[in-house]
Amino acid sequence: MSHLLTRRRFLIGSALGASALTLSGCDLLEQNTDVAAVIRSAETLTMKAQRLLQGRDALAREFAESDISPSFRVNGTSAPDSEEYAAFADGKFATWRLKIDGLVDRPQELSLADLKKLPARTQITRHDCVEGWSAIGKWTGVPLGILLSSVSLKPTARYAVFHCADELEKTLDGSGRYYESIDLIDACHPQTILAYQMNGQDLSIGHGAPLRLRVERQLGYKQAKYIMRIELVESFASFWGGNGGYWEDRGYEWYAGI
């Protein structure tokens, strides 16, 4: 057990160290494409090495009910500053719809009730935040792979992009709106779910109501909250900074494996 904990701490420390390096050198990276290329290649190597060592379907550790943390901090936004979101929340999300589109043959819009009728998975896992804290929670939701199968992906689809309701910065071009992405390997992983419950209760607004991503083998900033739309794409070229996520556009690593 001790060697597993040591390895986990090493992986988390590596991710934090790389993120700190990237953030502290943002201006340098903008000026020096060679440095940026080295960091991107190192990130790709980390992802490939982890998947080789663990296997594509290796599971993150799951815990017992007795291990659930008595408190679970709210990460990121505590509530989206949006009239549209406020209206959804006031109506208990009855009119909210999840849109799935992009490189798919059968785009869909699903209500929260629709999602709750689909096969569900419950898992008790540990959330590791890049800020240095961890907590264990019980999540219930729809395996993302089920939804992707239902929309029939086009052959060119490579990534799932999650568009969220929260906007961390007010910008004219929309670059302050939170978004995240994962590749199809992680999207189809058995523990990757769209969670609508936490600890047996519907998600609170602080924890991402009505729907949040749980991709258990990655750090907390990948666990997108307030999901409004899932777009299947071939690349990130058309998205703001082109790096696949709000924090990634600001220097974080795209692959945050632990």
Backbone torsions as a table, in degrees:
resi	resn	phi	psi	omega
1	MET	NA	-39.3	-176.9
2	SER	-63.3	-36.0	-179.2
3	HIS	-70.5	-29.2	176.5
4	LEU	-69.2	-41.8	178.8
5	LEU	-65.5	-40.7	179.1
6	THR	-62.0	-43.5	-179.6
7	ARG	-64.5	-41.5	-179.8
8	ARG	-62.6	-44.7	178.9
9	ARG	-63.3	-37.5	178.5
10	PHE	-62.8	-44.1	-179.7
11	LEU	-64.9	-42.8	178.2
12	ILE	-63.6	-44.0	179.8
13	GLY	-62.3	-38.7	178.0
14	SER	-63.4	-43.5	179.8
15	ALA	-63.9	-43.7	179.8
16	LEU	-64.9	-40.6	-179.8
17	GLY	-64.2	-43.1	179.6
18	ALA	-65.5	-39.5	178.9
19	SER	-63.7	-43.6	-179.1
20	ALA	-63.2	-41.3	177.8
21	LEU	-59.7	-45.1	-178.1
22	THR	-65.7	-45.3	-177.1
23	LEU	-66.2	-40.7	-177.4
24	SER	-71.2	-17.8	-178.2
25	GLY	-116.0	31.1	-175.9
26	CYS	-56.7	-47.1	-178.3
27	ASP	-64.2	-39.8	179.6
28	LEU	-62.6	-42.8	-178.7
29	LEU	-64.1	-37.1	179.3
30	GLU	-65.3	-30.2	-176.9
31	GLN	-91.0	-22.4	-173.0
32	ASN	-123.9	96.7	-177.4
33	THR	-67.6	-24.6	178.8
34	ASP	-66.3	-41.9	178.4
35	VAL	-63.7	-44.6	179.4
36	ALA	-60.7	-39.4	-179.3
37	ALA	-65.3	-38.5	179.3
38	VAL	-63.9	-44.7	-179.5
39	ILE	-64.2	-42.1	179.3
40	ARG	-63.8	-40.0	-179.8
41	SER	-67.7	-36.1	177.6
42	ALA	-65.4	-39.4	178.7
43	GLU	-63.2	-43.5	178.8
44	THR	-62.6	-40.2	178.6
45	LEU	-63.6	-41.8	177.9
46	THR	-59.8	-46.0	-179.7
47	MET	-62.0	-46.4	-178.5
48	LYS	-65.7	-40.1	-180.0
49	ALA	-65.2	-42.9	-179.5
50	GLN	-63.8	-43.3	-178.8
51	ARG	-69.3	-31.3	176.7
52	LEU	-68.5	-42.4	-177.9
53	LEU	-72.1	-41.0	-173.8
54	GLN	-94.7	-26.7	-172.9
55	GLY	89.1	151.4	-175.7
56	ARG	-63.2	-33.0	-175.0
57	ASP	-104.7	10.8	178.2
58	ALA	-60.8	137.6	-174.9
59	LEU	-93.6	143.5	167.4
60	ALA	-67.1	153.4	-179.0
61	ARG	-61.2	137.2	173.6
62	GLU	-112.5	147.5	-170.2
63	PHE	-114.0	175.0	177.7
64	ALA	-90.0	162.5	177.3
65	GLU	-54.8	-37.0	-177.4
66	SER	-67.5	-15.0	-179.1
67	ASP	-88.9	-8.9	-176.5
68	ILE	-59.8	132.7	-177.2
69	SER	-67.1	139.4	178.8
70	PRO	-65.1	-26.2	174.4
71	SER	-137.8	148.2	-177.4
72	PHE	-135.2	108.9	-175.9
73	ARG	-60.7	150.0	172.7
74	VAL	-81.7	122.5	177.8
75	ASN	-98.1	143.8	178.2
76	GLY	71.6	-140.9	-178.0
77	THR	-68.9	139.8	176.6
78	SER	-91.0	-19.8	175.7
79	ALA	-169.2	129.1	178.8
80	PRO	-62.3	138.6	177.2
81	ASP	-91.4	76.8	-173.5
82	SER	-147.0	130.1	177.6
83	GLU	-63.9	-37.5	179.6
84	GLU	-62.6	-46.5	-179.8
85	TYR	-65.0	-41.5	179.7
86	ALA	-59.7	-37.9	178.3
87	ALA	-66.8	-40.3	176.4
88	PHE	-60.8	-45.9	-177.7
89	ALA	-64.4	-40.9	179.1
90	ASP	-60.5	-33.6	179.1
91	GLY	-92.7	16.6	-179.6
92	LYS	56.4	31.6	174.0
93	PHE	65.3	21.6	179.3
94	ALA	-66.2	-30.5	-178.8
95	THR	-99.5	-2.3	177.8
96	TRP	-68.7	144.1	176.3
97	ARG	-135.8	140.0	172.5
98	LEU	-92.3	120.5	178.1
99	LYS	-96.5	133.8	174.7
100	ILE	-123.3	117.2	-176.3
101	ASP	-151.2	-159.5	-175.9
102	GLY	94.8	-132.0	-176.4
103	LEU	-84.0	67.0	178.5
104	VAL	-134.6	154.5	178.6
105	ASP	-85.9	-25.8	-176.4
106	ARG	-131.2	80.4	177.7
107	PRO	-56.7	148.3	-178.4
108	GLN	-137.3	156.8	167.6
109	GLU	-129.3	122.8	-173.5
110	LEU	-121.8	135.8	174.5
111	SER	-81.2	168.8	176.0
112	LEU	-62.9	-36.9	177.2
113	ALA	-64.1	-38.4	177.3
114	ASP	-60.8	-45.1	-178.1
115	LEU	-64.2	-37.1	-178.2
116	LYS	-72.5	-14.4	176.6
117	LYS	-83.7	-15.2	-176.9
118	LEU	-82.2	161.4	176.5
119	PRO	-54.0	137.6	-175.5
120	ALA	-118.3	159.1	174.1
121	ARG	-129.1	137.5	174.7
122	THR	-115.8	133.4	-178.8
123	GLN	-145.3	141.4	177.3
124	ILE	-107.9	111.5	-170.6
125	THR	-135.9	168.9	179.7
126	ARG	-101.2	131.2	175.9
127	HIS	-95.2	120.4	178.5
128	ASP	-109.6	113.9	-177.9
129	CYS	-88.4	144.7	178.4
130	VAL	-63.9	-19.0	177.9
131	GLU	-77.1	-8.2	172.9
132	GLY	109.6	3.2	178.6
133	TRP	-111.1	160.1	179.4
134	SER	-136.7	154.9	175.4
135	ALA	-155.7	151.9	-179.5
136	ILE	-107.4	130.0	-179.9
137	GLY	-137.5	161.8	179.5
138	LYS	-106.0	121.8	-174.3
139	TRP	-118.4	138.9	174.8
140	THR	-129.1	134.8	179.7
141	GLY	-175.8	-172.7	-177.2
142	VAL	-90.8	127.5	172.6
143	PRO	-57.4	127.5	-176.8
144	LEU	-59.1	-34.5	-179.4
145	GLY	-58.1	-33.9	178.4
146	ILE	-63.1	-44.2	-179.7
147	LEU	-67.0	-40.3	-179.7
148	LEU	-66.1	-35.3	176.5
149	SER	-64.7	-35.7	-176.0
150	SER	-72.0	-24.3	-178.5
151	VAL	-95.0	-8.9	178.1
152	SER	60.0	96.9	-177.7
153	LEU	-72.7	142.7	172.9
154	LYS	-75.0	155.3	-175.9
155	PRO	-59.7	-24.2	-177.1
156	THR	-86.1	-6.7	-179.0
157	ALA	-67.3	131.2	179.8
158	ARG	-126.8	-27.9	-174.6
159	TYR	-134.4	149.9	169.9
160	ALA	-105.0	123.0	-179.5
161	VAL	-107.6	129.9	-177.1
162	PHE	-105.1	114.3	178.2
163	HIS	-94.6	129.7	-171.1
164	CYS	-115.6	165.9	-176.3
165	ALA	-83.1	-20.5	-174.9
166	ASP	-84.6	139.5	177.7
167	GLU	-119.5	113.2	-175.8
168	LEU	-82.5	-22.8	176.3
169	GLU	-136.2	138.6	176.4
170	LYS	-82.7	109.5	-178.9
171	THR	-131.5	154.1	-178.9
172	LEU	-72.7	-30.3	-175.0
173	ASP	-95.4	2.4	178.6
174	GLY	83.1	4.1	-176.2
175	SER	-70.8	-10.4	177.7
176	GLY	-88.9	-5.1	179.2
177	ARG	-78.1	137.8	-175.7
178	TYR	-72.7	135.7	172.5
179	TYR	-149.7	157.8	178.2
180	GLU	-144.7	171.4	179.6
181	SER	-155.7	153.6	172.3
182	ILE	-140.4	159.9	177.4
183	ASP	-84.1	174.6	-173.5
184	LEU	-71.2	-21.3	175.7
185	ILE	-64.8	-48.9	178.1
186	ASP	-71.7	-33.3	-179.6
187	ALA	-61.9	-33.9	-177.1
188	CYS	-97.4	5.4	177.5
189	HIS	-65.1	141.4	-175.5
190	PRO	-60.3	-25.3	179.9
191	GLN	-93.6	1.9	177.0
192	THR	-86.6	110.3	-176.0
193	ILE	-129.1	158.5	168.7
194	LEU	-98.8	101.6	-171.2
195	ALA	-84.7	134.5	173.7
196	TYR	-118.6	-2.0	175.5
197	GLN	-133.8	147.4	173.8
198	MET	-132.7	126.6	179.9
199	ASN	53.1	40.3	174.5
200	GLY	81.2	2.3	179.7
201	GLN	-122.8	152.7	173.8
202	ASP	-54.6	145.1	-179.6
203	LEU	-53.3	137.8	171.1
204	SER	-77.3	164.9	177.5
205	ILE	-61.9	-41.2	179.9
206	GLY	-61.1	-29.8	-178.4
207	HIS	-99.6	12.6	167.3
208	GLY	111.7	15.2	-177.8
209	ALA	-52.2	143.1	4.2
210	PRO	-91.9	-8.0	-171.9
211	LEU	-151.3	134.1	175.9
212	ARG	-137.0	157.3	178.2
213	LEU	-84.5	138.4	167.8
214	ARG	-123.7	110.0	176.0
215	VAL	-120.9	92.1	-158.1
216	GLU	-69.4	-14.3	-178.8
217	ARG	-95.2	13.9	179.1
218	GLN	-130.7	164.3	-177.3
219	LEU	-67.7	167.2	-170.4
220	GLY	-59.4	-32.8	-176.7
221	TYR	-69.3	-12.8	175.1
222	LYS	-80.6	-13.8	-175.0
223	GLN	-84.9	72.0	-172.9
224	ALA	-56.2	137.3	179.0
225	LYS	-108.3	168.4	175.4
226	TYR	52.9	45.9	-175.1
227	ILE	-68.9	131.4	178.9
228	MET	-111.7	-31.6	-172.9
229	ARG	-153.0	142.6	171.5
230	ILE	-117.2	120.6	-178.3
231	GLU	-113.8	126.5	177.1
232	LEU	-90.8	127.2	-173.4
233	VAL	-135.5	166.6	176.8
234	GLU	-92.9	-31.8	-179.9
235	SER	-153.0	173.8	179.7
236	PHE	-98.6	9.0	-171.5
237	ALA	-56.5	-32.0	-175.7
238	SER	-90.6	2.0	-176.1
239	PHE	-102.7	105.7	169.7
240	TRP	33.7	-104.7	-178.5
241	GLY	-76.9	-10.8	177.5
242	GLY	78.1	14.5	-175.9
243	ASN	-109.2	1.3	172.1
244	GLY	92.4	9.7	178.7
245	GLY	-178.8	159.5	-179.5
246	TYR	-58.0	-52.0	-178.1
247	TRP	-74.8	-31.0	177.0
248	GLU	-62.8	-36.2	176.6
249	ASP	-67.4	-13.5	-179.8
250	ARG	-112.3	15.7	170.3
251	GLY	115.2	-12.6	178.7
252	TYR	-71.6	160.0	175.9
253	GLU	-72.0	144.5	176.3
254	TRP	-72.0	-44.0	179.1
255	TYR	-95.6	113.7	-174.1
256	ALA	-112.0	45.2	-174.7
257	GLY	-65.8	146.4	176.5
258	ILE	-132.9	NA	NA
